[in-house]
């Protein structure tokens, strides 16, 4: 977005959750339209010259591949009806004649679907994108930093051509800016061709870590590898699985036309890792893969109709002489490195169990230590509602037999603030109810301590 605005382009942004853009520095410089590429797009694309398609549903539910193609077809048809002059799409590299992974095959099928019409489509195909906040980079980062010795599958020897996110942005802007549409497929890769093992060794060197030792074995299937990745990195197994599957395919650019038309990439792999690591360490990543609406942990409605409607809750209230603003500052800093105030070992155990089941656990942490916005992740929660200084509601993304929320409300009173903390749970079937009542003794240890600490740490006038 900043690149487009710097180039003088007027931009319309299609988003599912406009509130997530509230704190974006460019928010007031673009037109925001609420909607989804798979929904009703009547009027959304009216007057648009170039449509930039940056949508990927990898691992988001059981039928994400079918939905990706369906969404692309819906978007293409709406673009045709609106008279869009060109579509720019960022996909994944891989030879058309190869036996591609589900992930890469889906990327290419989306490209073919968008191009199945009269609108010229520019498809940029990239391999691993090295940038702060990307799922691939976070997977690499945690594997190398956490594990000095790794038992690895054979795919660590497969060659790829990683590319810096800054070079991807350069290429996107170039194909948008050209006077005439560039129709076709263009492979974009960085200047270095490496195996995944070499990529991990280079990361360790840039990060100042000791050399990592890899022990390749033939018995680690992609499924086993993805569960291992899901356990030791913030990338959940449902997302790690298609990413790991794709590492079996060699993804090396073999497209001299791209270099002739668009130029060579600027960043070496070492430079790309250095930049991404610096932004990550400073906590300045503008977006991360966990910011997306993608929720592989969400519950699916499997209860019969008569089972719906039940909601169980744990409610705690306290009155304090501190202001609502002071209490609110404490609650929006919860989680991450600061923790959850009381019985931290219970939170760590719950996070570990969640990782074993394929959930996010506590490893996602927070985007920023003291700031929150709608859509932010807080460990295994997601900010669903935020109204300073009165309301914060978190929705659980841990593996649960139901749906859960944790919310705080701060009501000013003549003498200070009335604080209400409510844990809500909508159980799914019998297991959901057994889970809630089985966890009740732990709730009695955890929840009172949270509200008391929020109030106690808020300075009174």
N, C-alpha and C positions, 0 to 999 in steps of 0.2 A: 504493500500500500504506500509506504513512504516513497518508494522509487517511482511509482506511477504519478503521485502528486508532484514530486520534484520535476517530472517531465511535463507538467502542465496538463495532464489528462483529467477531465472530469470523471469521477468514478461513482458507480452505483454498487452497493455491497448487499448481496443476498445472504441473510443470516437467519438461523433458527431461533437464536436467543439474543435479541438486541441488547439486553442489559449487560452482556459480557463485554460489549464495546464501550461501556460508559467511561472507563478510565483510559481508553486508547488515545494517545496524543493527537491523532488525526481524525478523531470522531466527528468533529464539527466541519471537517473539510470534505466529507463524502455524503452521499445520499444512502440512507439505510432502508432496506426493504425486508420485512420479516417474511420468511417462507422457507421452503425446502426444494431441492432440485427434483425430488420425487413427487412433489405436491402440485397444487394449482399454480401455474405460472402465467396465467392470463394477465397481460399488462406489465409483468415484471421486466420483460426484455424490450419493451417498446422504446424505440429511439437509441438502442444500444448498437454501437458499431462493432466492437470486439468483445466477445465473451471469453473470459479466462476461466477454464474449468480445472479447479484444484481440489477435487473431491475424491476421497478414498474411504471405503467402508471396511477395510481389512479387519477381519476377525470380529466384526460387530454383529454378533448373533449367528445362528446356525445357517442362515440362507444369505449371507452377505454377498456372495458372488452373484447370485441371481438378482439381488436388489441393486447391486452396482450397475449391471447392464440395463435393468429396467429404468433406473434413475437417469442414466445417460440417454436412453431413447426418449424419455419424457422431456429432458432438457433440449435435446436436438430438435424435436418436433416443435417445441415452443419457440426456439430460436429461428426456425424456418418461418413460422407463422408471423414472427415479429420483424422479419427482414434483416436479421443480424448478418453482417458482411463476412465475418470470419470467427472461428473458434480456435483458441490456443489451449492445448491440453498438456499437462505434465504427467507422463506415464513412467513405466519401468522398462529397463533395457532387457533384452533377451532375444535370441534368434527365433524368427518365426517358424523355422523348420525343426527346432529343438523340442525335446520333451520338457516343457516348462513346468515349473511349480504352479500350484493353483493360484498363488498370489500374482506371479508375473503373467500367467495366462489371462487372468482377469484384467490386469492393467491393459493388456493389448486388446482384449475384447472390447473394453470400454472405448479405446481409441477407434476401433473399427466401427463401433456403433455410432459414435459421434460423426464419423466421416461418411456414414451411409445416408447421404443426402446431398443437396446441391451446395451446401455451405463449405467453403474451403476450410480444412482443419490442419493446423500445424501441431504435430505431435512430437514433443520433446521426450526422449526416453533416457532416463538417468539410471545409474546403478546406485550404490550406497551414497546417500547425501550426508556429508559431514557438516553438521551444524548443531549449535546448542539447542537442546530440547527435542531433537528428533528421536524417535523410538530406536532407530538403528544405532545412533551415537550413544544413547543412554545404555543400550544393551552392551555395546563395546566397552564403555567407560566402567561400568560396574563389574563386568567379567574380569577385566584387567586389574582394577584396583582392589577387588575383594579376594581374588584367587591367585596366589603366587605360583601354584602348581595346578594345572588343569588336565583332567582326562577328557580328551576331545574326540569327536567323531571325525571321519575322513574328510568331511567338507571343509575343514580348515585349510586344506591345500588348494581349494578351488580359486581360480584367479578372478579378480574383479577390478573395476576402474573407478574408485570413489571420486566424488567431485564435491568441492566446497559449495556451501549454500550460497555464498556471494556470487560464484560463477553461475549457478543455476538462475539466480535473480537477474544477472546480466543477460543471459540468453533469453529469458522470458521477456525482458524489456525490449531486446533487439527485435524479436519476432513480432512484437506488438507495434513497434515503431516503424517497421518497413512500410513503404507506401503501398505496395501490392502484396496481397496475402501469399505466404509461402506454404503451399499445400504439400503435405507429405510427412514422412517420418524422419526425424533427425536425432541421431544418437549423440548424447553429450556425456563426456567423461573427463576426469582430471588428467594431468600429465603422467601420473604414476599408475602402473599396473602391478597389483600385489595380491598375494593370497590373504585369506583372513588371518592366518597365523602371522604373516608379516605385518598386517595391519595392527594386530594386538602388540607385537613387539615394538612397532614404531610409536604407538600410543604410550606404552610403558616408558620409552626413552624420553618422549616429550614431557610426560608427567613427572619425570625424575624418579621413577620406580626402578627397583631391581629387575633384572631380566626375568621374565616369566617363563616357566618350563611347561611345555605342552607334551602330553603323552597320548598320541592318537591311537584309538582302538576301533575295531570294526563293528562292535556290537551296539554302539550308541545310535539308536534310530532317531529320526527327527522328532518323534513324539517324546521320547525320553529326554532328548536334548532340550526341547522346549519347556518341559516341566522343570528341568534343572535351571534354565535361564529364568523361568518365572519365580523360582525360589530365591535366587541370589541377586536379581536385578529388579528395578521398578516395573519392568515390562511384564504384564500378566501372560500366563501360558497361552491363553487364547489368541493373543497378538503375537507372542514369540513363535508359535508353531508355524504360521505361514511365512514369517520372516526367516526362520531357520530353514524351512523347506526350500526357500529361494536361494540359499547359500550353496545349494548343490549345483545350481546352474552357473556356468561361466558367463559373466557379463562384462565383456570388453568391447569398447566401441570400435567398429570397423566401417567408418563412414567418412571418407575424405570430403564429401560434399558439405558436411557440417562445418568443417574447418575452413573450407573455401568461402562459404556464405556468411558464417557467423563468427569466424575467428577462433583462436585458440583460448583455452581457459587461462586464467591469470594466476591461480593459487596452486602451489604444490600441495601434496598430501600433508607434509609436515606443517606447512603454514596453516592449512585448514584445521588440523587438529589443535594447533597452538591457539588459534583464534577462538575456536569453539570451547576449548577448555578454559580459556581466560574469561569468556563471557559467563560460562557456567559457574566457575569459582567465585565470581563477583556477584552472582545472583541477578544478572542483568538480562537473562534470556527473555525476549519479548513474548514468546509463546513456547509452549511445550506440547508434546503429543497428549499429555494428560489434560490439557485445557479443552480438548475437543469434546463434542457431545457424545462421541464414541464411549459406550459404557459396556464393556464385556461382562461386567459384574451384575448388571441389573437383573431383577427378578422377571420371570416370565409368568404370565397369567395362566396357571394350570388348574386352579380351583374350579369346581363346579359353581354355577351361579349362586346356589344357595349358601355357599361358604363365604361369600364376600361381605364386606362391611364391618367385620370385627376389628376393633382397634384397642390395643392394650397400651397402657401408659404408666410412666413413673414421673410424678410431678413434685418439684421441690420449690419452696418460696422462701425468700428472705427479705427483710427490710434493712436498709443501710442509710447512714447519713451522707454517704458519698454520692456524687452526682451521677446521672445516667451516662454522661460522657466518659467519666473515669471508669465506670464499670464496663462500658462498651469497649474501651481501649484494651482492657484486660482480656475480654472474651475473644476479640478478633486476633489476638496473638496466641491463641491456644494451639496445641499440636506442634508438629515439627520438632525442632531442637528444644523448644521450651517444654514440650510434653503436655501432659493432661493433669498436672497439679498433684494428684494423689495416686498411690499404689501403682506406680509406673510399671512394675513387673507384670501386673495383670494385663495392662495394655500391650506390653511386649509379647506376652504369651498369646493373647488374642490375635495380634498381628502375625505371629509366626504360624498359628493354625490357619489363618486366612491364606497365607502364602502357600501352605501345603495343599490347600483346596483349589488354588488357582486364582485367588483374589489379589488385590494390590498390597495388602498388609500395610505396614507403617513406613515402607521404604520410599514412598513418593514424597513424604514430607510436605513442605509448603513452597509456594512460588516466592514469597517474601516473608521475612520474620514477623512483621508487624502490620502489614497491609493485606486486605482481602478485597475481592470483587466477585460478583456473581459468576459462577463457573469455575472458580479456583478449586483445586484439590487441597484438602487438609488431611494428610495421611490417607486413611481409607474412607474419608467423607468427601462430599462435594458441596460447595456453597450453593444453595438453592434460592435463598432470599437474604437480602442484606439491605437494611434501612438504618443508617446511622442517625442517632445513637439509640435506637429503640428495639431493633429486631435483628437477630442472626439465626438462620435455620440451615442446618447441614443435613444432607441426605446420604445415607450409608451406601457405599459401593462394595462393601465386603460381601463375601459369600454368605447368604442368609436364606432360611426358609420363609421368606416374607420380605416386607419393605420396612425400613426404619428411618427415623429422623431424630435429630437432637437439636433443640431450639432454645433460645433465650430471649426473653422480652424484658425491657427496662422501662418502667412507668414512673415518671417524676411524681413526687409527692411533696407536700409542704415541708417535710423534714428531710428529704433526700430522695431515695429511689426504692420502688417496690420491684424486686427481681423475681421472675418466674423462669424456672428451668424445666423443660418438659422433654422426656424421651418417649417417642411414639413408635409403636410397632404394629404393623398389619400382618398377622400371621398367614401363611399359606398352608392350609390343611392342618392335620394333626401334628405333623412335625414342627410346624411353626409355633403352635401353642406349647408343645413340650419344650422347645428351645427357650421361649420366653420365661416360662416358670422355672426351668432348670437353671437359667442364668440369674434369676432374681436375687439369690444370696450375694452374687458378685456385684449386681447393681447396687445393693445396699452398702457395699464397700466403696464403690466408685463414685456414684452420682452425688451423694452429699458433700464429698470432699471437693468436687469441682465447683459447685455454687458457692461454698464457703470460701474457697480460695479466691474466686473472682471478686467477691465482696471484700475479703480481708486485704487484698493487695491494692484495692482502689483507695486512694487518699481521700480522707474526709476534709471538708472545709475548715 
